[in-house]
């Protein structure tokens, strides 16, 4: 059996332990609850194989345990899991750590922004406008969910949705500002400028090869 310290915490693993705080559950019920509660917006629970893999590793680490196996003629055999005392402690430790310590999670958007000069300013404007439109749709969905559940659920249950609302709104404002600057035409660049900037940080014996065309 693996040691608790060897298990690498993840949002999905934390979600499994948190759900089992309430009651023993089988994997299908866990996935269904996460989707019904809208937690699939912040936790990658779309692929059931990933959920089963996480559950297996949590079981091997002694953080959860098999409680029973359910058999029903209408459904396949289902294994019900429960939280162990070790898992209960781990869930609190992971939760505290994830809330208290900011981490660089290497999202795709900042990585792509760091090389946006490979596009022309006109192409950059087009993709920024596309992203702004997608962000408006996301923001509308989150705000609609908050309105729907605000009267039915306590605020603490909706904190992840409220955080998403604030973050999407901030990103949308920034993207719209970039698009506005590009639209004015006063902000431009060329691939040659990118090449020159990169070459300035390379040893003299190393050179950059321009792409053909």
N, C-alpha and C positions, 0 to 999 in steps of 0.2 A: 504493500500500500504506500502511495506517495505521501510525503510530508506536506502539511498545510502550507509551509513556507515555499514549497516548490511549485505550487499552483499559481499560475499567472492570472491575476484578476483581470476581468473584462466586463464591459457593460452587460453582455448577455449572461455571463456567470452570476453577476450581482443580481440581475433580474430573476434568475431561477431561485437563488437563495432567498430573495425578498418575497417572492410568491409563496414559497414553502413556509414562510413565517406564519402565513394565515392558515394554511391547511395542507395536508398531503395532497399531491396532485400527480396526474400522469402527464407526459409530455404534450399530448394534444391539447389538454386543458390549459397548460401553461401558455402555449402559442395562441390559443383562442382568447384567453384573458388579455394578453399583451396587445392583441389587435383590437379587441373590444374597447379597451381603455385608451387606445390611441398611442400606446408606447412604442409601436412599430415605427413611429416618426423619428424616434431618437435611439432606438435599439434595433440592430439588424436581426430580425427574427423571421424574415421572409423565407429563408431556406431551412426547411425542417431538418435536413441533414446536419447543419451547423448546430442546431439546438440539441439533437441527439448526441452529437460528439461532445458538446459541452457538458451535458448531463452525465455521460459516461465518465468523463474525466473528473467531474465533481464526486461521483460515486467512488472512483478509484482512489481519490484523495481523502476519502472519509468525511467529506463535507456534507454529503447527503447519503441516504441509505434506502434500500428497497423496503417498503412497508408491506406491500402485498401485490399480487397479480390478479387483475380483474378479468373474468371471462363472461362474455355475453354473446348470445347467438347473433345479435345484430351488428356487433363490432369485433374487430380483431382483438386478440389478447393485449391487454394494456398493463404496463408496470407502473405502479403508484409509488412515488418517492416521498420521503419525509426528511426534514432537516435534522442534522445531528447537532449536538452541543458545540462541536468544533465548527460546524458550518454556521451556527448562529453567531459565534464570536467573529468568524471571518467576515461575515456579511457586515457587521458593525464596523470592523476595522477597514474594510474596503470602502464602505460608504463614506466614512469620515475622511479617509485619505483622498478619495476622488473629489469630494466637496472642497477640501481645504487646499489642495495643491494643484495649481495650474500646470498643465502639461502641453508641450508642443505635439499635437497629434498629426501633423503633416497632412492637412487637407489638400485636395487637388487644386482648388481655386488659387490660393497664393502661389503655389508652385507654377501654375500656368501663367500667372501674372508676371512672374520673374523673367519670362521669356516672350512676353507679348510683342517685343520689338521684331520678332520674326514675321509678324503680320504687317501689312501696310496700315497706316492710320485709318484708311477707309474700311479695311477688313476688321480692324480692332473696334471701330465704331459699330459695325454690324453685329459683332458678337456681344458687345456690351448692351446693345439694345435688346438682343434676344434674351440675355440673362436678366435684364430689368423686367421684361415681360413675364418671365418664369417666376421671378421673385414676387411680383405683384400677385400672381396666382397663388403662390405658397402662402403669402401673407393673408390673402382673403380667406383661404381654407383654415388657417390657424385662428384667425379672428372669429370665423363662423363657429368653430369648435368651442372656443372660449365662451361665446354667447350662449351656445346650446347647453353647456354643462355648468355654467357659472351658478345657476340657482339650484342645481341638483347635487353638486359636489363641493366639499370644502376647498378653500383656496389652496391649501397645502398640496392637494392632489393634482392641481393644475399648474404647479410652479414650472414644470418642464415646458408646458405649452406657452406660458407667459414669457419664459426665457427665449423660446423660439421666436415669439412675436417681436420681442425687442431686438434680437440679433438680426432677423430677416429685415426688419425695418431699417436698421442701421446700415446693413449691407446695401439695401436698395437705394438709400440716400447717397451712399458713396458711389455706387455704379452709375446712378443718374448724373452725378456731378462729373464723373469722368466722361460719360457720353456727351454731356453738354459742352465740355472743353474740346473734345474731338470734333464735335459738330461745328464749332466756331472756326475750325481750320487753323488755329494759331499754334497748335501743338502737333508737331510732326517729327518724323525720324526716318532714317534709311538703314538698310542692312549694313552699309559701309560704316556707319557710325557705331553700330553694335560691334562690328569686327575690330574697329580701331580701339574701342573701349576695352574689349577683351584682350587685345594684343598688348595693351599698356601694362597688364598685370602678368604677362608671360615672360619667362627668361628670353633673352635675345636670340638664343639658338632655336627656339620653338616658334613656329608660325602657324597662322590659321589659313586654311584653304577655303577660298570662296566657293560657294556652290555654283554649279554650272548654270548658265543662263542669265 
